[in-house]
Amino acid sequence: MSQQHGPADVQVPDSRLAAEANELVRDTASDLIYDHSRRVFFFGSLLGRARGLSHDPELLYVAALFHDVGLGEPFRTSGRRFEVDGADEARRFLQARGVPEDSIRRVWTAIALHTTPGIPEHMEPEVALVAAGVEYDVLGFGFDELEAADREAVVALHPRPAFKQRILRAFADGVEQKPQTTFGTVKADVLTHYDPHFRRGDFVRTLLESPWPE
């Protein structure tokens, strides 16, 4: 796999593992998810540089590529959170290639926690930077932390036409058949907007109506 230069000379790791991960996700995910996932890698790398977080680019790349795999059609009736489905898929991919268990754990955790704000930033750099890359690309958090030229270079490589509406639709499609998995997560907000029949779980009501007498 030849190196692919991104903004500020950020490079996609030139390794067989990175190439195989790229091929798998490229062949199975939509253009929307693939382009988003690659932007997450570039933005995560740039944010890592800006924040002084030394990280393993290969692990960051694999985690970024797999982070939304669980939204895909094969996982829509799994009954598990899509983040866990994606993390498990990445773990199977890495175990089959003999990757050390600690590295697998980092990738699994980065994917599983990428929609859980307030926790990844206190964990290993790969975990922190996948979440940061997702928050940057989806929500614009820390938008001015990166140079405009770097941001524009990433988008030139992986454009985001009508991204806001398209990614929301992809989120809804990925979880609407397992709405119970959105309890306490941001995807409950998505289904509230897109599914007129969805009723979000209420933590207070669930607690008060539990089988405990008091």
N, C-alpha and C positions, 0 to 999 in steps of 0.2 A: 504494500500500500504506500503510495507516494505521499509525502507530507503535503498537507493542504494549509496554506497560509491564510490566516484570518487577520483581524485587526491587530495593530500594534505587534505584528509578528507572532501572534498566538497560533500554534500549530496543532492540528489533529495528530495524536500520537501515531508514529509510524511503526506499528507492530501488527503481528498477525491477529492477536486478540482484538485489537481495535478494528481491524479490517473485517473480521468475522462478525463482530457485533454490529458494525455499520451495515454489512450486507443483510444480516437477518432483519434488522429493523427497517431498512430501506425496502425490503421485499414484502414485509408483512403489515407495515403501518401506512396510513394515508400520508399524502404529501403534507397536509396540515400538521400532523403529529411529528413527522420526520423533521420538517423545517423548524418547528418549535423546539424540538429536542436538541437539534444542533445549535440553535441560538442559545439555549440554556447552557450548553457547554461553553460557548464563546463568552457569554456574559458572566458565567460563573468564574471562568478563568481570569477575565479582566477584573472582576471584583476581588478575586483572591489576590491579584497583584496590587490592587489599590489598597487593600486592607492588610497586606503583609502576611497572608496566609499561605504557607508552603504546603503544597498538596501533590498527590500523585495524579498526573494528567490522564493516565490510562484509566484509573479507577473512576475519575471524574467523568471521563468520556463515556464509559460503559453505563454508569449510573444515569447520566443525562439522557442517553439514548433509550434506556429501558423505563424511564420514570413514568411514562404514560402508556406503556404497552398494555397495562391492565384495563384500559378503556376499550380495547378491541373486542370484536365480535366473539371470539372464543371464550371470553371471560365474563360475559354479561349475565350469565345465569349461575355463576360460581357460588353466590351467596356470601362472598368475602368482599371486603373493601378493595377497590380497584388498586389502591396503593400496594396492598399485600400481594395481589395477583402479579403485579409488575415486579415486585421485589422477589417473589418466589421464582418467576421466570428468569430473572437475571441470575439468581443463585444457581438454578439448574444449568444455565449456560456456562457459568464460571466453574462450577464443579466438574462439568464434563471436560474442561480444559486444564484441570489440575491446578487451579489458582489457589493459593494459600487461604486457609479458613479465615484469618483475620481480615484479609482483603475482601473476601466475600461478605463478611459481616458488615464492613464499612459500606459496601455498595448496597446491600440489603437495607441497612438502616437509612441510608440517604434517600432511597426510593420510598420506603415505608413512611418516612416522616416529612416528605417534601410539602405536604399540605398542612402541616401542624406548626403554626407560627410560635415563636418564642422559645423553642427547644433546640432545633438544629444548630443555631448560632453558637451554642455552648458545647457543641460536640466536635468530633474530628473535622478537619478542614473539608474533606470530601462531602461529608454530610451537610455542613454549613453552606458550602458553595452550590450544591445542587438546589437547595431551598432558595438561596439568594438569587440564583439564575432564573428559577421559576418565578419568583416574586418580581424580578426585574422585567421579564418578558411579558408576564400576564398582567401584573398590577402596576408596573412602573415604579415600584418602591426603590428609592435611591436613584431616581432617574438621572439627576445631575452629578452623580458620583463618577460617572464615566464621561470621557470626552465625547462630544458630538460626533467627531470624525470616526471614532471607534464604533460608536453605536450605529452610525450610517453604514460603515463597512460590513458589520454583521448582517444588517438588513439587506444590503446589496447581495450578499452571498445567499441569504435565505429570506426572501421577501415575505411580508405579512399582509397580503391583501385581505381586507375585511376581517382581520384576525379576531377582533373582539367578539363579533357575533358568531363566527365560525367555531371558535374554541369553546364558547359557551354551549353551542349546540352539540359539539363533540362530548363535552362533559355530561350533558343531559342524556345523550344517547348511551353513554357508557355506564350509567348507573340507574336508569329508569326502570330496568327489570329487577333491580335489587335495592329498592328504596330504603329498606331497613338498614342498609350499611351506611347511610348518610347521617345517622343519628350523631349529633355533636360535631359534625364536620361542615366545611364550607360548601360541600356539594348539596347540602340541604337547601342552601340559598338558591342554587341553580335550579333544583327541581321545583321549588316554590314559584319560580318565574316561568318554567317551561311545561309543567305538568299540572293542569287544573285540578286533578284528582289527588294530588299529593298532599298529605298532611304531615308536617314535620313533627318529629318526636319532641316532646317537651320534658326537659329534665326534672323540673319541679313537680309536674303532674305525675311523672313516672315514679319519683320518690314518694310522693304522698299516697299513691295508689298501690304501692308495693305491698306484699303480703304481711309485712311486719305490722303488729298491732299499733305501735307508736314509735 
